[in-house]
Amino acid sequence: MNEALLVSNALLWVAVLVLAAVVVALVRQIGVLHERVAPAGALSLASGAKVGVAAPVLAATDLAGVPHAVGEVAADGRDTLLFFLSPSCPVCKALLPALGSLANAEAGRLRVLFASDGPRAEHEAFVAREKLTFPYLLSAQLGIAYRVGKLPWAVLIDAAGVVRASGLVNSREHLESLLEAKALGVASIQEWVARERKGAA
């Protein structure tokens, strides 16, 4: 009886040690994967607005009737995040709370403008339903000038009127990556990752 108890106890300890070794190996592998996986940023496409050049300046009136000169030098020194959306886009709708949070956190240095096109009544109903407070511009010319091909799309224009980042955004991380790209002095997080990998090679 005692021998069987000792043998089973020894086998249990062996199993515990094997499991501990497996856990250590998995933790190490997760660390290796974490180093290899690049940070996710807004997807910058060749079709988007050219980064590093003066933004197209266009006049547009928001749904409240207030005129805006998009792309011009900002008198208040704030950057502009131009967010292209559609009332029928579920991802656009999911990003609205993140945009509100980001705008509040960066209020001193960032203003947010929504942009879209289509029937005015549809957008007015969308604004009322979602209780949106940002200026909402209806202008097909904006989408054409900033070369928007997919939604939701965002363009970061600095206070001097220069496009600093642009891309397809599907999450708060993508939105924040536009600000981070500007801070790093690159067109996109993908460009920064490529530079870092080239430097490490």
C-alpha positions in Angstrom: 0.0 0.0 0.0 2.8 2.4 1.0 4.8 1.5 -2.1 1.8 2.3 -4.4 1.3 5.6 -2.6 4.9 6.5 -3.1 4.9 5.6 -6.8 1.7 7.5 -7.5 3.1 10.5 -5.6 6.3 10.4 -7.6 4.4 10.1 -10.8 2.3 13.2 -9.8 5.5 15.2 -9.1 6.9 14.2 -12.5 3.6 15.3 -14.2 3.8 18.6 -12.3 7.4 19.2 -13.4 6.6 18.4 -17.0 3.6 20.7 -17.0 5.7 23.5 -15.4 8.3 23.0 -18.2 5.6 23.2 -20.8 4.2 26.4 -19.3 7.7 28.0 -19.3 8.2 27.0 -22.9 4.8 28.5 -23.9 5.5 31.7 -22.0 8.9 32.0 -23.8 7.1 31.4 -27.2 4.5 34.1 -26.5 7.4 36.5 -25.8 9.0 35.7 -29.1 5.7 36.1 -30.9 5.1 39.4 -29.2 8.5 40.7 -30.4 7.7 39.5 -34.0 4.2 40.9 -34.3 4.2 44.5 -35.4 1.9 47.0 -33.9 -1.3 47.5 -35.7 -1.8 50.8 -37.4 -4.2 52.4 -39.8 -3.9 50.7 -43.1 -2.3 53.1 -45.4 -3.2 52.5 -49.1 -1.6 53.9 -52.2 -4.9 55.5 -53.1 -5.1 57.7 -50.1 -4.1 61.3 -49.6 -0.4 62.0 -50.1 1.3 62.3 -46.8 3.8 65.1 -46.2 2.3 67.5 -48.7 -0.2 70.4 -48.3 -3.7 69.2 -47.8 -6.3 70.1 -50.4 -8.2 73.1 -49.1 -12.0 72.9 -49.6 -14.9 74.9 -48.3 -17.7 72.8 -46.9 -20.7 73.6 -44.7 -21.7 71.3 -41.9 -25.3 70.1 -41.2 -25.7 73.0 -38.7 -24.9 75.5 -41.5 -21.5 76.5 -40.2 -18.8 76.9 -43.0 -15.5 75.1 -42.6 -12.3 75.5 -44.7 -10.9 72.0 -44.5 -7.1 71.7 -45.0 -6.2 75.3 -44.4 -3.8 76.5 -41.7 -5.5 76.3 -38.3 -5.7 79.6 -36.5 -6.1 77.8 -33.2 -3.0 75.7 -33.7 -4.9 72.4 -33.5 -4.5 69.4 -35.8 -7.6 68.2 -37.7 -8.8 64.6 -37.8 -11.0 64.3 -40.8 -13.1 61.1 -40.4 -15.0 59.8 -43.4 -18.0 57.6 -42.5 -21.4 56.5 -43.7 -24.7 56.0 -41.8 -24.9 52.4 -43.2 -21.4 51.4 -42.2 -21.4 49.3 -39.0 -17.7 49.7 -38.3 -18.1 53.5 -38.6 -20.9 53.4 -36.0 -18.8 51.2 -33.7 -15.9 53.7 -33.8 -18.1 56.7 -32.7 -17.4 56.2 -28.9 -13.7 55.8 -29.5 -13.7 59.1 -31.6 -15.5 60.9 -28.8 -13.0 59.6 -26.2 -10.0 60.5 -28.4 -11.4 63.9 -29.1 -11.9 64.6 -25.3 -8.4 63.3 -24.5 -6.7 65.4 -27.2 -9.1 68.4 -27.1 -6.3 70.9 -26.7 -4.5 69.9 -29.8 -7.0 68.1 -32.0 -10.4 68.8 -33.6 -12.5 66.1 -35.2 -14.6 66.7 -38.3 -17.0 64.1 -39.8 -17.3 63.9 -43.6 -19.7 62.0 -45.8 -22.0 62.5 -48.8 -25.5 61.4 -49.8 -29.0 62.4 -49.0 -29.0 65.1 -46.3 -32.1 63.7 -44.5 -30.3 60.3 -44.0 -27.4 62.0 -42.3 -29.5 64.3 -40.2 -31.4 61.2 -38.9 -28.0 59.5 -38.2 -26.7 62.5 -36.3 -29.9 62.7 -34.2 -30.0 58.9 -33.6 -26.3 58.7 -32.5 -26.3 62.1 -30.7 -23.3 63.3 -32.6 -21.8 66.6 -31.6 -18.8 66.9 -34.0 -19.2 69.1 -37.1 -20.7 66.8 -39.8 -19.7 67.9 -43.4 -21.7 66.7 -46.4 -19.4 67.0 -49.4 -18.7 64.6 -52.2 -15.7 66.8 -53.2 -14.0 66.1 -49.9 -13.9 62.4 -50.5 -12.6 62.9 -54.0 -9.9 65.4 -53.0 -8.7 63.2 -50.1 -8.9 60.1 -52.4 -11.1 58.1 -50.1 -11.8 54.6 -51.4 -13.0 52.7 -48.4 -14.8 53.4 -45.1 -14.1 54.2 -42.4 -11.2 56.4 -43.5 -9.4 59.0 -41.5 -6.9 61.8 -42.5 -4.8 63.7 -40.0 -4.0 67.2 -41.1 -1.6 69.2 -38.9 -2.1 72.8 -37.9 0.0 74.0 -40.8 -2.3 72.4 -43.3 -0.1 69.4 -44.1 -1.4 65.8 -44.4 0.5 63.9 -41.7 -1.2 60.5 -41.8 -4.0 58.8 -43.6 -5.6 55.4 -43.7 -8.4 52.8 -43.3 -9.3 52.7 -39.6 -11.2 49.8 -37.9 -10.4 50.3 -34.2 -9.3 52.9 -31.7 -5.8 51.6 -32.0 -5.9 52.5 -35.7 -7.1 56.0 -34.9 -4.4 56.5 -32.3 -1.8 55.2 -34.8 -2.4 58.3 -37.0 -1.4 60.5 -34.1 1.5 58.3 -33.3 2.7 58.3 -36.9 2.8 62.1 -36.8 4.7 62.0 -33.5 7.3 59.6 -35.0 7.6 61.6 -38.2 6.5 58.8 -40.5 3.6 58.4 -42.9 2.3 55.3 -41.1 3.1 52.8 -38.4 3.9 50.3 -41.1 6.6 52.6 -42.4 8.1 53.0 -38.9 8.1 49.2 -38.4 9.8 48.7 -41.8 12.5 51.2 -40.7 13.0 49.5 -37.4 13.4 46.1 -39.0 15.8 47.5 -41.6 17.8 49.1 -38.8 17.9 45.9 -36.8 19.0 43.8 -39.9 
